[in-house]
Amino acid sequence: MNSYPLLFLACILAGFSLLRVPVTGFLAPLSPLVTVIGVLTVLLFAFVLIYHGLMFLAGKKKF
C-alpha cells in the first residue's frame, strides 16, 4: 500500500488543528489568515482523497 493516503489524512488533521489553535498576543491579527489556511487545507486534501478513491474504484489508478 502506498503511504500517500495516510499523508493526505495527516494533512487534513493538520488543517483541523489550524482551525482549533487559539491565536493570541501579537499574532492575533493573523487569526483570519490562519482560519482561511486551515479551511483550504482541509478542503483541498479531502477532495484529493475523494478523487483518488473514485479513480481507484473506476480501475484507472492503483494505490
DASULQUI-V732583 format. One record per run of one state. SS is the DSSP state (alpha for helix, beta for strand, coil for the rest). FROM is the first residue (numbers start at 0). LEN is the number of residues. If there is no record, write none. Layout:
ss->SS from->FROM len->LEN
ss->SS from->FROM len->LEN
//
This chain:
ss->coil from->0 len->3
ss->alpha from->3 len->17
ss->coil from->20 len->4
ss->alpha from->24 len->34
ss->coil from->58 len->5
//
